[in-house]
Amino acid sequence: MRHRIIVLGAGYTGAVVAGRLARRLRREDVAITLVNAEPDFVERVRMHQLAAGQDLKRRPLSEMFAGTGVEPRVAQVTGVDVDRKTVAVADADGAGELAYDTLVYALGSGWDAQGVPGTAEHAYEIAGRPGALRLRERLARLGAGQSVVVVGGGLTGLEAATEIAEARPDLDVALAVRGELGDRLSPRGREHLRKVFGGLGITVHEHTAVTGVEAERVVTAGGEAVPAAVTVWTTGFAVHPIAQATALEVTGTGQIVVDGTMRSVSHPDVYAVGDAAMVMGPGDRPLRMSCASGTPVAWQAADAIAARLTGGKLPNTLIRYFNQCISLGRKEGLIQYVTADDRAVRAVLTGRLAAVYKEVICKGAAWGVANPTLGLPVRRRRVTRGRAAAGSAVKATV
Ligand SMILES: Cc1cc2nc3c(=O)[nH]c(=O)nc-3n(C[C@H](O)[C@H](O)[C@H](O)COP(=O)(O)OP(=O)(O)OC[C@H]3O[C@@H](n4cnc5c(N)ncnc54)[C@H](O)[C@@H]3O)c2cc1C
């Protein structure tokens, strides 16, 4: 029997873990299954583009992992039993169960309606492909002059408002933010943002907390009603409730608590990466949900699993921030340089060059999923006797 590694979620982090493990371990020693709800790798960082009407390249998992030793399995994960070491899945053929020796939990996150009344019924979201496609279809039906209100002043809100305004200059696009526009950016970053928003004709409602969403408007804490034929909700991400329903130690927000090797602090045969994990970063601050930090986290997890199974040295991957790359439509961008713990510094890159830079980053992130060892030579090592979990293959080291 081979050591069974099951990776849940083929997003930016899960796909990297699966692919990297396949390049680190021998096929005769491990069986790597990658379970994902959709048959494709979805470039989540481009969901605002999809919603605004652009067509994205399809990246079928079956092609991406062909010949790698990773077996993609298209199924919905419905539960995890960490005591029995099983995963409950459902697909077109019905419900089933998969047993694992090592589990990697990488189910990412969805949108966070934050309990605001009317949001679930009336708002649109772009946290994943189904939501983005629903918004795309709705935007296509809007007539000239109709209003779109994007709620949330984080990076996703900035990208969504500018993308929609650029694609549909005939619409009346507004952004509602709790504080000031771009208040986590440097003064130069904020100035650039104001210029681009002004140029695209986006109305910015600052110091505005939206407390209710209705079919044709949003209501603010100040009692104002802002017309909104379409409301796009981008106030943050929330993790899926599956981990919270297990015996795993999770935070109040449902993220799995892990150590520096991305191993669950409560269940050593479970690892968690990406949005689903609570990972402490530089300055002892939790990493924010992002590809920027999720990718090195995935490298760390894969290399730690491989090291533990083969008796190698535990890795110590550098996990830090360098910049925040923000697209502002297809022709404009903003690269805000940051400290290791993600605080804005003075330097920024703006304009067309920043838009190209961001595009290169998005392409690079997708390339990195298909090339999880960054093009370095493949070094497969044997799983060593006694290191693999119970019930798995044990082979002599070579
Ligand atoms: C519009 C937008 C723009 C963004 N821009 C940036 C950016 O510029 N830079 C940046 O660093 N980050 C950005 N992010 C955040 C980034 O996309 C996420 O932090 C990142 O995708 C997290 O990676 P992950 O692997 O944890 O999860 P995901 O990439 O979300 O992958 C999770 C996978 O799990 C699958 N899944 C979920 N639930 C189940 C289930 N029950 N059963 C089976 N499969 C399931 C999903 O289909 C998906 O394939 C952006 C996000 C959005 C929405």
Ligand as a Chemical Component Dictionary entry (heavy atoms), coordinates in Angstrom:
data_LIG
# 
_chem_comp.id                   LIG 
_chem_comp.type                 NON-POLYMER 
_chem_comp.pdbx_formal_charge   0 
_chem_comp.three_letter_code    LIG 
# 
loop_
_chem_comp_atom.comp_id 
_chem_comp_atom.atom_id 
_chem_comp_atom.alt_atom_id 
_chem_comp_atom.type_symbol 
_chem_comp_atom.charge 
_chem_comp_atom.model_Cartn_x 
_chem_comp_atom.model_Cartn_y 
_chem_comp_atom.model_Cartn_z 
_chem_comp_atom.pdbx_ordinal 
LIG C1  C1  C 0 -11.473 39.066 -7.251 1  
LIG C2  C2  C 0 -10.309 38.629 -6.414 2  
LIG C3  C3  C 0 -9.063  39.213 -6.628 3  
LIG C4  C4  C 0 -7.960  38.816 -5.870 4  
LIG N1  N1  N 0 -6.758  39.388 -6.107 5  
LIG C5  C5  C 0 -5.684  38.982 -5.426 6  
LIG C6  C6  C 0 -4.400  39.528 -5.709 7  
LIG O1  O1  O 0 -4.253  40.387 -6.575 8  
LIG N2  N2  N 0 -3.346  39.071 -5.000 9  
LIG C7  C7  C 0 -3.461  38.111 -4.048 10 
LIG O2  O2  O 0 -2.457  37.743 -3.441 11 
LIG N3  N3  N 0 -4.662  37.579 -3.733 12 
LIG C8  C8  C 0 -5.769  37.983 -4.403 13 
LIG N4  N4  N 0 -7.001  37.443 -4.124 14 
LIG C9  C9  C 0 -7.114  36.445 -3.045 15 
LIG C10 C10 C 0 -6.712  35.049 -3.547 16 
LIG O3  O3  O 0 -7.436  34.717 -4.703 17 
LIG C11 C11 C 0 -6.970  34.007 -2.474 18 
LIG O4  O4  O 0 -6.371  34.404 -1.269 19 
LIG C12 C12 C 0 -6.394  32.668 -2.941 20 
LIG O5  O5  O 0 -7.080  32.209 -4.077 21 
LIG C13 C13 C 0 -6.450  31.650 -1.822 22 
LIG O6  O6  O 0 -5.932  30.447 -2.294 23 
LIG P1  P1  P 0 -6.474  29.072 -1.715 24 
LIG O7  O7  O 0 -5.716  27.984 -2.400 25 
LIG O8  O8  O 0 -6.501  29.111 -0.243 26 
LIG O9  O9  O 0 -8.004  29.042 -2.157 27 
LIG P2  P2  P 0 -8.663  29.069 -3.605 28 
LIG O10 O10 O 0 -7.732  29.593 -4.617 29 
LIG O11 O11 O 0 -9.970  29.723 -3.426 30 
LIG O12 O12 O 0 -8.901  27.534 -3.915 31 
LIG C14 C14 C 0 -9.827  26.760 -3.175 32 
LIG C15 C15 C 0 -10.260 25.610 -4.039 33 
LIG O13 O13 O 0 -11.072 24.750 -3.271 34 
LIG C16 C16 C 0 -12.226 24.401 -4.017 35 
LIG N5  N5  N 0 -13.293 24.126 -3.055 36 
LIG C17 C17 C 0 -13.852 24.962 -2.156 37 
LIG N6  N6  N 0 -14.787 24.315 -1.433 38 
LIG C18 C18 C 0 -14.813 23.052 -1.880 39 
LIG C19 C19 C 0 -15.550 21.884 -1.521 40 
LIG N7  N7  N 0 -16.438 21.876 -0.532 41 
LIG N8  N8  N 0 -15.295 20.745 -2.211 42 
LIG C20 C20 C 0 -14.384 20.703 -3.194 43 
LIG N9  N9  N 0 -13.652 21.772 -3.562 44 
LIG C21 C21 C 0 -13.872 22.921 -2.924 45 
LIG C22 C22 C 0 -12.515 25.603 -4.881 46 
LIG O14 O14 O 0 -13.272 25.234 -6.020 47 
LIG C23 C23 C 0 -11.093 26.049 -5.240 48 
LIG O15 O15 O 0 -10.619 25.415 -6.388 49 
LIG C24 C24 C 0 -8.118  37.818 -4.866 50 
LIG C25 C25 C 0 -9.364  37.213 -4.665 51 
LIG C26 C26 C 0 -10.441 37.613 -5.423 52 
LIG C27 C27 C 0 -11.778 36.967 -5.190 53 
# 
loop_
_chem_comp_bond.comp_id 
_chem_comp_bond.atom_id_1 
_chem_comp_bond.atom_id_2 
_chem_comp_bond.value_order 
_chem_comp_bond.pdbx_ordinal 
LIG C1  C2  SING 1  
LIG C2  C3  SING 2  
LIG C2  C26 DOUB 3  
LIG C3  C4  DOUB 4  
LIG C4  N1  SING 5  
LIG C4  C24 SING 6  
LIG N1  C5  DOUB 7  
LIG C5  C6  SING 8  
LIG C5  C8  SING 9  
LIG C6  O1  DOUB 10 
LIG C6  N2  SING 11 
LIG N2  C7  SING 12 
LIG C7  O2  DOUB 13 
LIG C7  N3  SING 14 
LIG N3  C8  DOUB 15 
LIG C8  N4  SING 16 
LIG N4  C9  SING 17 
LIG N4  C24 SING 18 
LIG C9  C10 SING 19 
LIG C10 O3  SING 20 
LIG C10 C11 SING 21 
LIG C11 O4  SING 22 
LIG C11 C12 SING 23 
LIG C12 O5  SING 24 
LIG C12 C13 SING 25 
LIG C13 O6  SING 26 
LIG O6  P1  SING 27 
LIG P1  O7  DOUB 28 
LIG P1  O8  SING 29 
LIG P1  O9  SING 30 
LIG O9  P2  SING 31 
LIG P2  O10 DOUB 32 
LIG P2  O11 SING 33 
LIG P2  O12 SING 34 
LIG O12 C14 SING 35 
LIG C14 C15 SING 36 
LIG C15 O13 SING 37 
LIG C15 C23 SING 38 
LIG O13 C16 SING 39 
LIG C16 N5  SING 40 
LIG C16 C22 SING 41 
LIG N5  C17 SING 42 
LIG N5  C21 SING 43 
LIG C17 N6  DOUB 44 
LIG N6  C18 SING 45 
LIG C18 C19 SING 46 
LIG C18 C21 DOUB 47 
LIG C19 N7  SING 48 
LIG C19 N8  DOUB 49 
LIG N8  C20 SING 50 
LIG C20 N9  DOUB 51 
LIG N9  C21 SING 52 
LIG C22 O14 SING 53 
LIG C22 C23 SING 54 
LIG C23 O15 SING 55 
LIG C24 C25 DOUB 56 
LIG C25 C26 SING 57 
LIG C26 C27 SING 58 
# 
